[in-house]
């Protein structure tokens, strides 16, 4: 018999691609897992994992390297979300999907992966994410700060960081800039471009103030 591991993992599912499970036992290329039952699709993988569920035996030959992908969660099976997915302890397809699902449910459409911003179309407008104060915050933090620190670590992922850093590279670094916006039809590409361009042309307004005449001084 295999060792009782009680490990939080993911298993493949025909309806939801991946679902959270508990690895109860493993013997060779066979594994016994318990798949909790959730009240609805939205609650799958969110919050504390329900106790009990369906126990089944699966073949590890259906998984890469004959290993079940592990969950990024605490001891109770509650998902631990990361704003930057580079910091995910376990990085794989299931971890990416559930991390982004958690942020989407929490009203956070943007997730960072290194220098890349991933956006999920929320099909609604979050006014608090696009205020003048928010635009100025990203401008001042990312353009106005001259330290060697990565100021993005102090900010939630946002398309504003892409536009602010592009402006900084162009205006202060003297380097040509390009922003690639990619996604399927209906993903929100056009709206994302509008948001980024609107912020870029307003960066100077938010970052500089006029004290007298035509003299422009950085806002401190």
N, C-alpha and C positions, 0 to 999 in steps of 0.2 A: 504493500500500500504506500501511497505517497504521503508526504508530510502535510499536515493541516496548516495551511498558510493564512487563510482569512485575509486575503489581499484584495484591495479595491482595484478593479480593472474595468475594461470595456470589452464587450463581445459584439460581433457583427449581428445586424438585424435587418431583415428584408424590408421593413416599413420605415425605420428611422436611421438606417445606416449603422449606427453604433448605439448601444445602450449600456448604462452602468451595471455592474454586476460584482458579486463577491466570489473570488476564487476560493473554494472550499477545500479542494484536494486535487493533486496532480499525480499522475502515474504514467510515465512514458510520454506518448503523444496524445494522451487523453486527459481532459480536465473536467472536474465537476464544479459547476458554478451555480450560484443562486441569483436569479434576476428579479429584483423587487418589482412590485406592481405599483404604478403611479395612477393618480386619479384622472390625469389628462396629459396630453402631449406636452403642453407647456411646462409642466412640473417635472418632467423627466430630467434627471441630472441636476436639479436645482434644490437647494436646501439640504437638510439632513436626509440621508438615504433611508427609506422605509425599511422596517424589519420584515423578515420573511420574504415570501415570493416563490417563484417557480424554480425548482432545482433540476438541472439537466446536465448531461454529459456531452461535451463538444470535442471535436478533433482539432488539435493544435496545428495540424498540417495546413489548415486554412488560414493561418496567420504567419506574418513575416517572421522568419527565424524561429518558428514554432513557439512563439512567446505572445502572451496576451498583453496588449498595451495597458499601461497602468494609469490610474486617475491621479490628477493633481488635487488632492483633497487632504483634509485633516483626519484624525483618527476616527471621527464619527461618520466619515464619508461625505462631508460637506465640501463642495467644490471651493477651492481657493483660486480666486480670480487674479489675473495679472494684466495690467494695462499694457505692458510690453511683453509680447509672447516670446521674445528671446529669453526671458527669465523663467519660462515654464520649466520646472524640473524634468518633466517628461513631455517631449515635443513629438507629436505624431498627429495624424488626421483627426482622431477622436478628441484629443486634447484641444486642438485648435477649434473644432466645431463647438464644443461645450463651453470653452472660455468665451468665445464670441457670442454664443447664445445667452450666457449669463449677463454680459455687458448690454446686449440688445434689450433684454427684459428689464434691466435697470435704467433704461433710457440713455445709454451711452453708445451712440452709433459708431464711434471711432475707436480703433484698437491699433496699437503701434507694433510693428515688427522691425526693429532696428530703425532704418531710415525710411521705411515704408509705412504709410498710413492705410489701413484697411477700413473701409466704410460699409456699413450695412444700411440699406435704405429703410428708414423707420416708417416711411409713408405718412409722416406727420412732421410738423415744424416745431422744433424745440427752441422757442424764443430765447431762453436763457443762454443758449450756446452761441448766439450770434449778436449779442449786444455790443454797443460801442465800448463798454468797459472790457468786454472779453477780447475784442479786437486789439485794444490798446495793451492789454495784459500780455498777449503773445508777442506783440511788436516790441514792447519794452524789455521783456524777458529774453527774447531770442535775438533781437537786433541790437537793443541798447546795451546789453551786458557785454563787457569786454574781457571777462575772466575766462580762464581755460576750462571752467566747469561746463558740463553738458546740462544746460538749463532745462532741457526737455524733461529731465527727471523730476522737476518741480511742477510739471504741468500735466494735465490730462491729455491724452492723444487728441489731436484736432487737425483738420485740414489747414487751420491757420498756421500751424508750425511749418508746413510745407511752403506756404506763400511767404511767411516771414523769413525763413532761411534762404529762399530763392532771392528775395529782395536784398538780403544782407550780402549774399555772394555776388550779386550784380553791382550794387551800389558801393560796397566797401571792399569787396575782393576783386572787382573788375573782371569777373568771369561770366561768360555767357551761361545762361540757365535754361533748363527745359524741365517741364513737369509732365510726366506721363500719367494719364488717367485712363484706366482700363477696367472693363467690366462687361457683363452681359446686358442685353437690352432691358431697360427698366431698372437697372441697378442704381441709377442716380448720377450718372457721369456728367450730364449737362448741368445739373444743379450744383454738383461739386465744383466744376470749372467756374461757374458763376460766383460761387462763394469764395474760391481761391483768388480769382482776379479782382473781385471787389475789395478783398482784404489787401491785396498787394498794392493797389493804387491808393489805398488809404493808410498804408504803413507810414509814409512820410508825414502825413497829417497827424497821426497819433504819436509818432516818435519825436517830431520836432515841434517847437513852439516859437512864435515870433515875439521877441521882447520889445524891439523897437525897429522901425523902418523895415528894411528887407533882411535884417540879420536873423539867422535861424540858429537856435541853440538846442542841443539835445535835452530832452526832458529827463531829469534825474529823479 
